[in-house]
Amino acid sequence: MFGLSYPVYYSVCLKGPQFRFRTEHATFFEASDRYLAPENLHPHEYRARITIEGPPDMTGRVIDFTALEKAFQDVLNAWDGRVILHKKYELDPALRRQYKKQKRLYLEKNNPTSELIAGMILDDLIDLLEKRKAVPRSSLDDYSYTLRLIEKPGHFAVEASTGGRFDS
């Protein structure tokens, strides 16, 4: 394709100060061999970046930059302000009602670590790209997606990657 004698895959990366969101969570950590102890509910302000790798379509691009930027911002906006807890987390009943009323509380069956949050955001983005038909090929499996969440520059980063979709 395009006069090249070998198959070429390209990477598209979106990053920048506009790709930020804030969330709160409380994870469980191993306190002993017998039980898990909860952390206190605490906030994170993440910066995010997405990289998509794959073959170019007939126009020579992996994905429309504008479509990717819009979808990525929409997903991050949906995550902004969420409170993510394990279903078993004992939150003060008044606080639980307040968060539920604001539609900010999300209860997960798994420990809501930053790694899990990165994976869930990546899955939401892939769903939205598929729904909006932003990926030029009919098969999403032709692409690799990597989402990086950065809590503090040079301090903490989590990545979630997939060659296709996460299994439920």
Phi and psi in radians as a Rosetta constraint file:
Dihedral C 1 N 2 CA 2 C 2 CIRCULARHARMONIC 1.044 0.35
Dihedral N 2 CA 2 C 2 N 3 CIRCULARHARMONIC 0.522 0.35
Dihedral C 2 N 3 CA 3 C 3 CIRCULARHARMONIC 1.366 0.35
Dihedral N 3 CA 3 C 3 N 4 CIRCULARHARMONIC 0.112 0.35
Dihedral C 3 N 4 CA 4 C 4 CIRCULARHARMONIC -1.559 0.35
Dihedral N 4 CA 4 C 4 N 5 CIRCULARHARMONIC 2.503 0.35
Dihedral C 4 N 5 CA 5 C 5 CIRCULARHARMONIC -1.580 0.35
Dihedral N 5 CA 5 C 5 N 6 CIRCULARHARMONIC 0.067 0.35
Dihedral C 5 N 6 CA 6 C 6 CIRCULARHARMONIC -2.511 0.35
Dihedral N 6 CA 6 C 6 N 7 CIRCULARHARMONIC 2.715 0.35
Dihedral C 6 N 7 CA 7 C 7 CIRCULARHARMONIC -1.219 0.35
Dihedral N 7 CA 7 C 7 N 8 CIRCULARHARMONIC 2.390 0.35
Dihedral C 7 N 8 CA 8 C 8 CIRCULARHARMONIC -2.131 0.35
Dihedral N 8 CA 8 C 8 N 9 CIRCULARHARMONIC 2.367 0.35
Dihedral C 8 N 9 CA 9 C 9 CIRCULARHARMONIC -1.972 0.35
Dihedral N 9 CA 9 C 9 N 10 CIRCULARHARMONIC 2.538 0.35
Dihedral C 9 N 10 CA 10 C 10 CIRCULARHARMONIC -2.138 0.35
Dihedral N 10 CA 10 C 10 N 11 CIRCULARHARMONIC 2.758 0.35
Dihedral C 10 N 11 CA 11 C 11 CIRCULARHARMONIC -2.015 0.35
Dihedral N 11 CA 11 C 11 N 12 CIRCULARHARMONIC 2.403 0.35
Dihedral C 11 N 12 CA 12 C 12 CIRCULARHARMONIC -2.099 0.35
Dihedral N 12 CA 12 C 12 N 13 CIRCULARHARMONIC 2.230 0.35
Dihedral C 12 N 13 CA 13 C 13 CIRCULARHARMONIC -2.231 0.35
Dihedral N 13 CA 13 C 13 N 14 CIRCULARHARMONIC 2.257 0.35
Dihedral C 13 N 14 CA 14 C 14 CIRCULARHARMONIC -1.939 0.35
Dihedral N 14 CA 14 C 14 N 15 CIRCULARHARMONIC 2.190 0.35
Dihedral C 14 N 15 CA 15 C 15 CIRCULARHARMONIC -2.653 0.35
Dihedral N 15 CA 15 C 15 N 16 CIRCULARHARMONIC 2.766 0.35
Dihedral C 15 N 16 CA 16 C 16 CIRCULARHARMONIC 2.760 0.35
Dihedral N 16 CA 16 C 16 N 17 CIRCULARHARMONIC 2.930 0.35
Dihedral C 16 N 17 CA 17 C 17 CIRCULARHARMONIC -1.136 0.35
Dihedral N 17 CA 17 C 17 N 18 CIRCULARHARMONIC -0.351 0.35
Dihedral C 17 N 18 CA 18 C 18 CIRCULARHARMONIC -1.313 0.35
Dihedral N 18 CA 18 C 18 N 19 CIRCULARHARMONIC -0.282 0.35
Dihedral C 18 N 19 CA 19 C 19 CIRCULARHARMONIC -1.629 0.35
Dihedral N 19 CA 19 C 19 N 20 CIRCULARHARMONIC 1.303 0.35
Dihedral C 19 N 20 CA 20 C 20 CIRCULARHARMONIC -2.281 0.35
Dihedral N 20 CA 20 C 20 N 21 CIRCULARHARMONIC 2.671 0.35
Dihedral C 20 N 21 CA 21 C 21 CIRCULARHARMONIC -2.751 0.35
Dihedral N 21 CA 21 C 21 N 22 CIRCULARHARMONIC 2.806 0.35
Dihedral C 21 N 22 CA 22 C 22 CIRCULARHARMONIC -2.109 0.35
Dihedral N 22 CA 22 C 22 N 23 CIRCULARHARMONIC 2.403 0.35
Dihedral C 22 N 23 CA 23 C 23 CIRCULARHARMONIC -2.521 0.35
Dihedral N 23 CA 23 C 23 N 24 CIRCULARHARMONIC 2.802 0.35
Dihedral C 23 N 24 CA 24 C 24 CIRCULARHARMONIC -2.137 0.35
Dihedral N 24 CA 24 C 24 N 25 CIRCULARHARMONIC 2.527 0.35
Dihedral C 24 N 25 CA 25 C 25 CIRCULARHARMONIC -2.685 0.35
Dihedral N 25 CA 25 C 25 N 26 CIRCULARHARMONIC 2.920 0.35
Dihedral C 25 N 26 CA 26 C 26 CIRCULARHARMONIC -2.385 0.35
Dihedral N 26 CA 26 C 26 N 27 CIRCULARHARMONIC 2.110 0.35
Dihedral C 26 N 27 CA 27 C 27 CIRCULARHARMONIC -1.776 0.35
Dihedral N 27 CA 27 C 27 N 28 CIRCULARHARMONIC 2.937 0.35
Dihedral C 27 N 28 CA 28 C 28 CIRCULARHARMONIC -1.879 0.35
Dihedral N 28 CA 28 C 28 N 29 CIRCULARHARMONIC 2.475 0.35
Dihedral C 28 N 29 CA 29 C 29 CIRCULARHARMONIC -2.249 0.35
Dihedral N 29 CA 29 C 29 N 30 CIRCULARHARMONIC 2.785 0.35
Dihedral C 29 N 30 CA 30 C 30 CIRCULARHARMONIC -1.304 0.35
Dihedral N 30 CA 30 C 30 N 31 CIRCULARHARMONIC 2.028 0.35
Dihedral C 30 N 31 CA 31 C 31 CIRCULARHARMONIC -1.681 0.35
Dihedral N 31 CA 31 C 31 N 32 CIRCULARHARMONIC -0.459 0.35
Dihedral C 31 N 32 CA 32 C 32 CIRCULARHARMONIC -2.844 0.35
Dihedral N 32 CA 32 C 32 N 33 CIRCULARHARMONIC -3.077 0.35
Dihedral C 32 N 33 CA 33 C 33 CIRCULARHARMONIC -1.236 0.35
Dihedral N 33 CA 33 C 33 N 34 CIRCULARHARMONIC -0.222 0.35
Dihedral C 33 N 34 CA 34 C 34 CIRCULARHARMONIC -1.864 0.35
Dihedral N 34 CA 34 C 34 N 35 CIRCULARHARMONIC -0.356 0.35
Dihedral C 34 N 35 CA 35 C 35 CIRCULARHARMONIC -2.727 0.35
Dihedral N 35 CA 35 C 35 N 36 CIRCULARHARMONIC 2.894 0.35
Dihedral C 35 N 36 CA 36 C 36 CIRCULARHARMONIC -1.885 0.35
Dihedral N 36 CA 36 C 36 N 37 CIRCULARHARMONIC 2.429 0.35
Dihedral C 36 N 37 CA 37 C 37 CIRCULARHARMONIC -1.927 0.35
Dihedral N 37 CA 37 C 37 N 38 CIRCULARHARMONIC 2.434 0.35
Dihedral C 37 N 38 CA 38 C 38 CIRCULARHARMONIC -1.420 0.35
Dihedral N 38 CA 38 C 38 N 39 CIRCULARHARMONIC 2.574 0.35
Dihedral C 38 N 39 CA 39 C 39 CIRCULARHARMONIC -1.385 0.35
Dihedral N 39 CA 39 C 39 N 40 CIRCULARHARMONIC 2.905 0.35
Dihedral C 39 N 40 CA 40 C 40 CIRCULARHARMONIC -1.284 0.35
Dihedral N 40 CA 40 C 40 N 41 CIRCULARHARMONIC 2.626 0.35
Dihedral C 40 N 41 CA 41 C 41 CIRCULARHARMONIC -1.057 0.35
Dihedral N 41 CA 41 C 41 N 42 CIRCULARHARMONIC 2.238 0.35
Dihedral C 41 N 42 CA 42 C 42 CIRCULARHARMONIC -2.561 0.35
Dihedral N 42 CA 42 C 42 N 43 CIRCULARHARMONIC 2.653 0.35
Dihedral C 42 N 43 CA 43 C 43 CIRCULARHARMONIC -1.601 0.35
Dihedral N 43 CA 43 C 43 N 44 CIRCULARHARMONIC 2.774 0.35
Dihedral C 43 N 44 CA 44 C 44 CIRCULARHARMONIC -2.372 0.35
Dihedral N 44 CA 44 C 44 N 45 CIRCULARHARMONIC 2.434 0.35
Dihedral C 44 N 45 CA 45 C 45 CIRCULARHARMONIC -1.962 0.35
Dihedral N 45 CA 45 C 45 N 46 CIRCULARHARMONIC 1.919 0.35
Dihedral C 45 N 46 CA 46 C 46 CIRCULARHARMONIC -1.726 0.35
Dihedral N 46 CA 46 C 46 N 47 CIRCULARHARMONIC 2.563 0.35
Dihedral C 46 N 47 CA 47 C 47 CIRCULARHARMONIC -1.787 0.35
Dihedral N 47 CA 47 C 47 N 48 CIRCULARHARMONIC 2.545 0.35
Dihedral C 47 N 48 CA 48 C 48 CIRCULARHARMONIC -2.266 0.35
Dihedral N 48 CA 48 C 48 N 49 CIRCULARHARMONIC 2.634 0.35
Dihedral C 48 N 49 CA 49 C 49 CIRCULARHARMONIC -2.494 0.35
Dihedral N 49 CA 49 C 49 N 50 CIRCULARHARMONIC 2.584 0.35
Dihedral C 49 N 50 CA 50 C 50 CIRCULARHARMONIC -2.163 0.35
Dihedral N 50 CA 50 C 50 N 51 CIRCULARHARMONIC 2.399 0.35
Dihedral C 50 N 51 CA 51 C 51 CIRCULARHARMONIC -2.174 0.35
Dihedral N 51 CA 51 C 51 N 52 CIRCULARHARMONIC 2.287 0.35
Dihedral C 51 N 52 CA 52 C 52 CIRCULARHARMONIC -2.104 0.35
Dihedral N 52 CA 52 C 52 N 53 CIRCULARHARMONIC 2.266 0.35
Dihedral C 52 N 53 CA 53 C 53 CIRCULARHARMONIC -2.083 0.35
Dihedral N 53 CA 53 C 53 N 54 CIRCULARHARMONIC 2.455 0.35
Dihedral C 53 N 54 CA 54 C 54 CIRCULARHARMONIC 3.051 0.35
Dihedral N 54 CA 54 C 54 N 55 CIRCULARHARMONIC -3.120 0.35
Dihedral C 54 N 55 CA 55 C 55 CIRCULARHARMONIC -1.358 0.35
Dihedral N 55 CA 55 C 55 N 56 CIRCULARHARMONIC 2.628 0.35
Dihedral C 55 N 56 CA 56 C 56 CIRCULARHARMONIC -1.272 0.35
Dihedral N 56 CA 56 C 56 N 57 CIRCULARHARMONIC 2.662 0.35
Dihedral C 56 N 57 CA 57 C 57 CIRCULARHARMONIC -1.453 0.35
Dihedral N 57 CA 57 C 57 N 58 CIRCULARHARMONIC -2.940 0.35
Dihedral C 57 N 58 CA 58 C 58 CIRCULARHARMONIC -1.155 0.35
Dihedral N 58 CA 58 C 58 N 59 CIRCULARHARMONIC -0.338 0.35
Dihedral C 58 N 59 CA 59 C 59 CIRCULARHARMONIC -1.547 0.35
Dihedral N 59 CA 59 C 59 N 60 CIRCULARHARMONIC -0.108 0.35
Dihedral C 59 N 60 CA 60 C 60 CIRCULARHARMONIC 1.621 0.35
Dihedral N 60 CA 60 C 60 N 61 CIRCULARHARMONIC 0.216 0.35
Dihedral C 60 N 61 CA 61 C 61 CIRCULARHARMONIC -2.176 0.35
Dihedral N 61 CA 61 C 61 N 62 CIRCULARHARMONIC 2.696 0.35
Dihedral C 61 N 62 CA 62 C 62 CIRCULARHARMONIC -1.333 0.35
Dihedral N 62 CA 62 C 62 N 63 CIRCULARHARMONIC -0.792 0.35
Dihedral C 62 N 63 CA 63 C 63 CIRCULARHARMONIC -2.747 0.35
Dihedral N 63 CA 63 C 63 N 64 CIRCULARHARMONIC 2.660 0.35
Dihedral C 63 N 64 CA 64 C 64 CIRCULARHARMONIC -1.206 0.35
Dihedral N 64 CA 64 C 64 N 65 CIRCULARHARMONIC 2.088 0.35
Dihedral C 64 N 65 CA 65 C 65 CIRCULARHARMONIC -1.000 0.35
Dihedral N 65 CA 65 C 65 N 66 CIRCULARHARMONIC -0.730 0.35
Dihedral C 65 N 66 CA 66 C 66 CIRCULARHARMONIC -1.135 0.35
Dihedral N 66 CA 66 C 66 N 67 CIRCULARHARMONIC -0.742 0.35
Dihedral C 66 N 67 CA 67 C 67 CIRCULARHARMONIC -1.126 0.35
Dihedral N 67 CA 67 C 67 N 68 CIRCULARHARMONIC -0.723 0.35
Dihedral C 67 N 68 CA 68 C 68 CIRCULARHARMONIC -1.137 0.35
Dihedral N 68 CA 68 C 68 N 69 CIRCULARHARMONIC -0.786 0.35
Dihedral C 68 N 69 CA 69 C 69 CIRCULARHARMONIC -1.075 0.35
Dihedral N 69 CA 69 C 69 N 70 CIRCULARHARMONIC -0.761 0.35
Dihedral C 69 N 70 CA 70 C 70 CIRCULARHARMONIC -1.129 0.35
Dihedral N 70 CA 70 C 70 N 71 CIRCULARHARMONIC -0.807 0.35
Dihedral C 70 N 71 CA 71 C 71 CIRCULARHARMONIC -1.110 0.35
Dihedral N 71 CA 71 C 71 N 72 CIRCULARHARMONIC -0.758 0.35
Dihedral C 71 N 72 CA 72 C 72 CIRCULARHARMONIC -1.092 0.35
Dihedral N 72 CA 72 C 72 N 73 CIRCULARHARMONIC -0.780 0.35
Dihedral C 72 N 73 CA 73 C 73 CIRCULARHARMONIC -1.148 0.35
Dihedral N 73 CA 73 C 73 N 74 CIRCULARHARMONIC -0.688 0.35
Dihedral C 73 N 74 CA 74 C 74 CIRCULARHARMONIC -1.084 0.35
Dihedral N 74 CA 74 C 74 N 75 CIRCULARHARMONIC -0.730 0.35
Dihedral C 74 N 75 CA 75 C 75 CIRCULARHARMONIC -1.156 0.35
Dihedral N 75 CA 75 C 75 N 76 CIRCULARHARMONIC -0.795 0.35
Dihedral C 75 N 76 CA 76 C 76 CIRCULARHARMONIC -1.125 0.35
Dihedral N 76 CA 76 C 76 N 77 CIRCULARHARMONIC -0.652 0.35
Dihedral C 76 N 77 CA 77 C 77 CIRCULARHARMONIC -1.087 0.35
Dihedral N 77 CA 77 C 77 N 78 CIRCULARHARMONIC -0.660 0.35
Dihedral C 77 N 78 CA 78 C 78 CIRCULARHARMONIC -1.173 0.35
Dihedral N 78 CA 78 C 78 N 79 CIRCULARHARMONIC -0.531 0.35
Dihedral C 78 N 79 CA 79 C 79 CIRCULARHARMONIC -1.467 0.35
Dihedral N 79 CA 79 C 79 N 80 CIRCULARHARMONIC -0.334 0.35
Dihedral C 79 N 80 CA 80 C 80 CIRCULARHARMONIC -1.099 0.35
Dihedral N 80 CA 80 C 80 N 81 CIRCULARHARMONIC 2.214 0.35
Dihedral C 80 N 81 CA 81 C 81 CIRCULARHARMONIC 1.549 0.35
Dihedral N 81 CA 81 C 81 N 82 CIRCULARHARMONIC -0.009 0.35
Dihedral C 81 N 82 CA 82 C 82 CIRCULARHARMONIC -1.215 0.35
Dihedral N 82 CA 82 C 82 N 83 CIRCULARHARMONIC 2.607 0.35
Dihedral C 82 N 83 CA 83 C 83 CIRCULARHARMONIC -2.023 0.35
Dihedral N 83 CA 83 C 83 N 84 CIRCULARHARMONIC 2.057 0.35
Dihedral C 83 N 84 CA 84 C 84 CIRCULARHARMONIC -2.047 0.35
Dihedral N 84 CA 84 C 84 N 85 CIRCULARHARMONIC 2.097 0.35
Dihedral C 84 N 85 CA 85 C 85 CIRCULARHARMONIC -2.301 0.35
Dihedral N 85 CA 85 C 85 N 86 CIRCULARHARMONIC 2.744 0.35
Dihedral C 85 N 86 CA 86 C 86 CIRCULARHARMONIC -1.229 0.35
Dihedral N 86 CA 86 C 86 N 87 CIRCULARHARMONIC 2.555 0.35
Dihedral C 86 N 87 CA 87 C 87 CIRCULARHARMONIC -0.982 0.35
Dihedral N 87 CA 87 C 87 N 88 CIRCULARHARMONIC -0.498 0.35
Dihedral C 87 N 88 CA 88 C 88 CIRCULARHARMONIC -1.541 0.35
Dihedral N 88 CA 88 C 88 N 89 CIRCULARHARMONIC -0.022 0.35
Dihedral C 88 N 89 CA 89 C 89 CIRCULARHARMONIC -1.175 0.35
Dihedral N 89 CA 89 C 89 N 90 CIRCULARHARMONIC 2.300 0.35
Dihedral C 89 N 90 CA 90 C 90 CIRCULARHARMONIC -1.587 0.35
Dihedral N 90 CA 90 C 90 N 91 CIRCULARHARMONIC 1.695 0.35
Dihedral C 90 N 91 CA 91 C 91 CIRCULARHARMONIC -1.734 0.35
Dihedral N 91 CA 91 C 91 N 92 CIRCULARHARMONIC 2.524 0.35
Dihedral C 91 N 92 CA 92 C 92 CIRCULARHARMONIC -0.828 0.35
Dihedral N 92 CA 92 C 92 N 93 CIRCULARHARMONIC 2.231 0.35
Dihedral C 92 N 93 CA 93 C 93 CIRCULARHARMONIC -0.949 0.35
Dihedral N 93 CA 93 C 93 N 94 CIRCULARHARMONIC -0.668 0.35
Dihedral C 93 N 94 CA 94 C 94 CIRCULARHARMONIC -1.161 0.35
Dihedral N 94 CA 94 C 94 N 95 CIRCULARHARMONIC -0.730 0.35
Dihedral C 94 N 95 CA 95 C 95 CIRCULARHARMONIC -1.153 0.35
Dihedral N 95 CA 95 C 95 N 96 CIRCULARHARMONIC -0.716 0.35
Dihedral C 95 N 96 CA 96 C 96 CIRCULARHARMONIC -1.045 0.35
Dihedral N 96 CA 96 C 96 N 97 CIRCULARHARMONIC -0.782 0.35
Dihedral C 96 N 97 CA 97 C 97 CIRCULARHARMONIC -1.107 0.35
Dihedral N 97 CA 97 C 97 N 98 CIRCULARHARMONIC -0.726 0.35
Dihedral C 97 N 98 CA 98 C 98 CIRCULARHARMONIC -1.075 0.35
Dihedral N 98 CA 98 C 98 N 99 CIRCULARHARMONIC -0.830 0.35
Dihedral C 98 N 99 CA 99 C 99 CIRCULARHARMONIC -1.132 0.35
Dihedral N 99 CA 99 C 99 N 100 CIRCULARHARMONIC -0.711 0.35
Dihedral C 99 N 100 CA 100 C 100 CIRCULARHARMONIC -1.131 0.35
Dihedral N 100 CA 100 C 100 N 101 CIRCULARHARMONIC -0.724 0.35
Dihedral C 100 N 101 CA 101 C 101 CIRCULARHARMONIC -1.073 0.35
Dihedral N 101 CA 101 C 101 N 102 CIRCULARHARMONIC -0.675 0.35
Dihedral C 101 N 102 CA 102 C 102 CIRCULARHARMONIC -1.384 0.35
Dihedral N 102 CA 102 C 102 N 103 CIRCULARHARMONIC -0.022 0.35
Dihedral C 102 N 103 CA 103 C 103 CIRCULARHARMONIC 0.977 0.35
Dihedral N 103 CA 103 C 103 N 104 CIRCULARHARMONIC 0.695 0.35
Dihedral C 103 N 104 CA 104 C 104 CIRCULARHARMONIC -1.885 0.35
Dihedral N 104 CA 104 C 104 N 105 CIRCULARHARMONIC -0.263 0.35
Dihedral C 104 N 105 CA 105 C 105 CIRCULARHARMONIC -1.546 0.35
Dihedral N 105 CA 105 C 105 N 106 CIRCULARHARMONIC 2.210 0.35
Dihedral C 105 N 106 CA 106 C 106 CIRCULARHARMONIC -2.170 0.35
Dihedral N 106 CA 106 C 106 N 107 CIRCULARHARMONIC 2.146 0.35
Dihedral C 106 N 107 CA 107 C 107 CIRCULARHARMONIC -1.807 0.35
Dihedral N 107 CA 107 C 107 N 108 CIRCULARHARMONIC 2.219 0.35
Dihedral C 107 N 108 CA 108 C 108 CIRCULARHARMONIC -1.963 0.35
Dihedral N 108 CA 108 C 108 N 109 CIRCULARHARMONIC 2.616 0.35
Dihedral C 108 N 109 CA 109 C 109 CIRCULARHARMONIC -1.402 0.35
Dihedral N 109 CA 109 C 109 N 110 CIRCULARHARMONIC -0.293 0.35
Dihedral C 109 N 110 CA 110 C 110 CIRCULARHARMONIC -1.921 0.35
Dihedral N 110 CA 110 C 110 N 111 CIRCULARHARMONIC 2.846 0.35
Dihedral C 110 N 111 CA 111 C 111 CIRCULARHARMONIC -1.070 0.35
Dihedral N 111 CA 111 C 111 N 112 CIRCULARHARMONIC 2.083 0.35
Dihedral C 111 N 112 CA 112 C 112 CIRCULARHARMONIC -1.376 0.35
Dihedral N 112 CA 112 C 112 N 113 CIRCULARHARMONIC 1.156 0.35
Dihedral C 112 N 113 CA 113 C 113 CIRCULARHARMONIC -1.316 0.35
Dihedral N 113 CA 113 C 113 N 114 CIRCULARHARMONIC 2.905 0.35
Dihedral C 113 N 114 CA 114 C 114 CIRCULARHARMONIC -1.059 0.35
Dihedral N 114 CA 114 C 114 N 115 CIRCULARHARMONIC -0.601 0.35
Dihedral C 114 N 115 CA 115 C 115 CIRCULARHARMONIC -1.075 0.35
Dihedral N 115 CA 115 C 115 N 116 CIRCULARHARMONIC -0.799 0.35
Dihedral C 115 N 116 CA 116 C 116 CIRCULARHARMONIC -1.135 0.35
Dihedral N 116 CA 116 C 116 N 117 CIRCULARHARMONIC -0.717 0.35
Dihedral C 116 N 117 CA 117 C 117 CIRCULARHARMONIC -1.065 0.35
Dihedral N 117 CA 117 C 117 N 118 CIRCULARHARMONIC -0.765 0.35
Dihedral C 117 N 118 CA 118 C 118 CIRCULARHARMONIC -1.028 0.35
Dihedral N 118 CA 118 C 118 N 119 CIRCULARHARMONIC -0.771 0.35
Dihedral C 118 N 119 CA 119 C 119 CIRCULARHARMONIC -1.117 0.35
Dihedral N 119 CA 119 C 119 N 120 CIRCULARHARMONIC -0.694 0.35
Dihedral C 119 N 120 CA 120 C 120 CIRCULARHARMONIC -1.187 0.35
Dihedral N 120 CA 120 C 120 N 121 CIRCULARHARMONIC -0.689 0.35
Dihedral C 120 N 121 CA 121 C 121 CIRCULARHARMONIC -1.134 0.35
Dihedral N 121 CA 121 C 121 N 122 CIRCULARHARMONIC -0.750 0.35
Dihedral C 121 N 122 CA 122 C 122 CIRCULARHARMONIC -1.062 0.35
Dihedral N 122 CA 122 C 122 N 123 CIRCULARHARMONIC -0.754 0.35
Dihedral C 122 N 123 CA 123 C 123 CIRCULARHARMONIC -1.098 0.35
Dihedral N 123 CA 123 C 123 N 124 CIRCULARHARMONIC -0.719 0.35
Dihedral C 123 N 124 CA 124 C 124 CIRCULARHARMONIC -1.073 0.35
Dihedral N 124 CA 124 C 124 N 125 CIRCULARHARMONIC -0.716 0.35
Dihedral C 124 N 125 CA 125 C 125 CIRCULARHARMONIC -1.147 0.35
Dihedral N 125 CA 125 C 125 N 126 CIRCULARHARMONIC -0.774 0.35
Dihedral C 125 N 126 CA 126 C 126 CIRCULARHARMONIC -1.077 0.35
Dihedral N 126 CA 126 C 126 N 127 CIRCULARHARMONIC -0.741 0.35
Dihedral C 126 N 127 CA 127 C 127 CIRCULARHARMONIC -1.001 0.35
Dihedral N 127 CA 127 C 127 N 128 CIRCULARHARMONIC -0.803 0.35
Dihedral C 127 N 128 CA 128 C 128 CIRCULARHARMONIC -1.187 0.35
Dihedral N 128 CA 128 C 128 N 129 CIRCULARHARMONIC -0.726 0.35
Dihedral C 128 N 129 CA 129 C 129 CIRCULARHARMONIC -1.069 0.35
Dihedral N 129 CA 129 C 129 N 130 CIRCULARHARMONIC -0.702 0.35
Dihedral C 129 N 130 CA 130 C 130 CIRCULARHARMONIC -1.163 0.35
Dihedral N 130 CA 130 C 130 N 131 CIRCULARHARMONIC -0.787 0.35
Dihedral C 130 N 131 CA 131 C 131 CIRCULARHARMONIC -1.062 0.35
Dihedral N 131 CA 131 C 131 N 132 CIRCULARHARMONIC -0.711 0.35
Dihedral C 131 N 132 CA 132 C 132 CIRCULARHARMONIC -1.491 0.35
Dihedral N 132 CA 132 C 132 N 133 CIRCULARHARMONIC 0.010 0.35
Dihedral C 132 N 133 CA 133 C 133 CIRCULARHARMONIC 0.972 0.35
Dihedral N 133 CA 133 C 133 N 134 CIRCULARHARMONIC 0.705 0.35
Dihedral C 133 N 134 CA 134 C 134 CIRCULARHARMONIC -1.463 0.35
Dihedral N 134 CA 134 C 134 N 135 CIRCULARHARMONIC -0.323 0.35
Dihedral C 134 N 135 CA 135 C 135 CIRCULARHARMONIC -1.551 0.35
Dihedral N 135 CA 135 C 135 N 136 CIRCULARHARMONIC 2.192 0.35
Dihedral C 135 N 136 CA 136 C 136 CIRCULARHARMONIC -1.211 0.35
Dihedral N 136 CA 136 C 136 N 137 CIRCULARHARMONIC -0.311 0.35
Dihedral C 136 N 137 CA 137 C 137 CIRCULARHARMONIC -1.696 0.35
Dihedral N 137 CA 137 C 137 N 138 CIRCULARHARMONIC 2.750 0.35
Dihedral C 137 N 138 CA 138 C 138 CIRCULARHARMONIC -1.328 0.35
Dihedral N 138 CA 138 C 138 N 139 CIRCULARHARMONIC -0.332 0.35
Dihedral C 138 N 139 CA 139 C 139 CIRCULARHARMONIC -1.948 0.35
Dihedral N 139 CA 139 C 139 N 140 CIRCULARHARMONIC 2.086 0.35
Dihedral C 139 N 140 CA 140 C 140 CIRCULARHARMONIC -1.207 0.35
Dihedral N 140 CA 140 C 140 N 141 CIRCULARHARMONIC -0.310 0.35
Dihedral C 140 N 141 CA 141 C 141 CIRCULARHARMONIC -1.207 0.35
Dihedral N 141 CA 141 C 141 N 142 CIRCULARHARMONIC -0.172 0.35
Dihedral C 141 N 142 CA 142 C 142 CIRCULARHARMONIC -1.306 0.35
Dihedral N 142 CA 142 C 142 N 143 CIRCULARHARMONIC -0.118 0.35
Dihedral C 142 N 143 CA 143 C 143 CIRCULARHARMONIC -2.088 0.35
Dihedral N 143 CA 143 C 143 N 144 CIRCULARHARMONIC 2.694 0.35
Dihedral C 143 N 144 CA 144 C 144 CIRCULARHARMONIC -2.036 0.35
Dihedral N 144 CA 144 C 144 N 145 CIRCULARHARMONIC 2.347 0.35
Dihedral C 144 N 145 CA 145 C 145 CIRCULARHARMONIC -2.072 0.35
Dihedral N 145 CA 145 C 145 N 146 CIRCULARHARMONIC 2.349 0.35
Dihedral C 145 N 146 CA 146 C 146 CIRCULARHARMONIC -2.317 0.35
Dihedral N 146 CA 146 C 146 N 147 CIRCULARHARMONIC 2.146 0.35
Dihedral C 146 N 147 CA 147 C 147 CIRCULARHARMONIC -1.918 0.35
Dihedral N 147 CA 147 C 147 N 148 CIRCULARHARMONIC 2.272 0.35
Dihedral C 147 N 148 CA 148 C 148 CIRCULARHARMONIC -2.043 0.35
Dihedral N 148 CA 148 C 148 N 149 CIRCULARHARMONIC 2.255 0.35
Dihedral C 148 N 149 CA 149 C 149 CIRCULARHARMONIC -1.892 0.35
Dihedral N 149 CA 149 C 149 N 150 CIRCULARHARMONIC 2.263 0.35
Dihedral C 149 N 150 CA 150 C 150 CIRCULARHARMONIC -2.081 0.35
Dihedral N 150 CA 150 C 150 N 151 CIRCULARHARMONIC 2.070 0.35
Dihedral C 150 N 151 CA 151 C 151 CIRCULARHARMONIC -1.416 0.35
Dihedral N 151 CA 151 C 151 N 152 CIRCULARHARMONIC -0.863 0.35
Dihedral C 151 N 152 CA 152 C 152 CIRCULARHARMONIC -2.404 0.35
Dihedral N 152 CA 152 C 152 N 153 CIRCULARHARMONIC 2.273 0.35
Dihedral C 152 N 153 CA 153 C 153 CIRCULARHARMONIC -0.941 0.35
Dihedral N 153 CA 153 C 153 N 154 CIRCULARHARMONIC 2.280 0.35
Dihedral C 153 N 154 CA 154 C 154 CIRCULARHARMONIC 1.289 0.35
Dihedral N 154 CA 154 C 154 N 155 CIRCULARHARMONIC 0.127 0.35
Dihedral C 154 N 155 CA 155 C 155 CIRCULARHARMONIC -2.084 0.35
Dihedral N 155 CA 155 C 155 N 156 CIRCULARHARMONIC -0.900 0.35
Dihedral C 155 N 156 CA 156 C 156 CIRCULARHARMONIC -2.621 0.35
Dihedral N 156 CA 156 C 156 N 157 CIRCULARHARMONIC 2.197 0.35
Dihedral C 156 N 157 CA 157 C 157 CIRCULARHARMONIC -2.496 0.35
Dihedral N 157 CA 157 C 157 N 158 CIRCULARHARMONIC 2.501 0.35
Dihedral C 157 N 158 CA 158 C 158 CIRCULARHARMONIC -2.196 0.35
Dihedral N 158 CA 158 C 158 N 159 CIRCULARHARMONIC 2.430 0.35
Dihedral C 158 N 159 CA 159 C 159 CIRCULARHARMONIC -2.157 0.35
Dihedral N 159 CA 159 C 159 N 160 CIRCULARHARMONIC 2.518 0.35
Dihedral C 159 N 160 CA 160 C 160 CIRCULARHARMONIC -2.194 0.35
Dihedral N 160 CA 160 C 160 N 161 CIRCULARHARMONIC 2.302 0.35
Dihedral C 160 N 161 CA 161 C 161 CIRCULARHARMONIC -2.319 0.35
Dihedral N 161 CA 161 C 161 N 162 CIRCULARHARMONIC 2.653 0.35
Dihedral C 161 N 162 CA 162 C 162 CIRCULARHARMONIC -2.718 0.35
Dihedral N 162 CA 162 C 162 N 163 CIRCULARHARMONIC 2.559 0.35
Dihedral C 162 N 163 CA 163 C 163 CIRCULARHARMONIC -1.530 0.35
Dihedral N 163 CA 163 C 163 N 164 CIRCULARHARMONIC -0.190 0.35
Dihedral C 163 N 164 CA 164 C 164 CIRCULARHARMONIC -2.700 0.35
Dihedral N 164 CA 164 C 164 N 165 CIRCULARHARMONIC -2.335 0.35
Dihedral C 164 N 165 CA 165 C 165 CIRCULARHARMONIC -1.755 0.35
Dihedral N 165 CA 165 C 165 N 166 CIRCULARHARMONIC 2.627 0.35
Dihedral C 165 N 166 CA 166 C 166 CIRCULARHARMONIC -1.232 0.35
Dihedral N 166 CA 166 C 166 N 167 CIRCULARHARMONIC 2.482 0.35
Dihedral C 166 N 167 CA 167 C 167 CIRCULARHARMONIC -1.389 0.35
Dihedral N 167 CA 167 C 167 N 168 CIRCULARHARMONIC 2.571 0.35
